[in-house]
């Protein structure tokens, strides 16, 4: 809306990665162009940055896949508790 802005820092937006689990991918003309065969297992995993998540989800839907889960990947190590000696 007019007058509203969203503030995101490039460092945090670029570093957010997500893992998308997909089932039911079918062979299509797009996947036949690949140099490798489609996996025969039930699930396929895609790791994408936040900025490309929308286009990857649209591609999955076009190929007949069903998104089972989306999980954030922790790119920064968890803070370690301080030990007192």
Phi, psi and omega in degrees: 000164183295132177087355180256139178229154175249128182254117173228141177272140183300328182295315182285323180291321182287334185270352180282117179243146181229147176251124181252124177261129186232140174237155173079025177292136180248159177288132179220176179297329179290318181284338178289342179284346181288155179275002182228157182283154175291139180299147180265354179286169184286333185239147174235140180245134175240135174249118185225150172287159182304323184293338181252006185296319182297312181292327177291320178296321177294320178296319179297316179296320178297327181273006175083014180276157177244124180283119182271315180205155174231121183235135176287142175262135181275105182273343179254138179295145179293143179295135180274139178292145181282138178255136179257131182248000000 
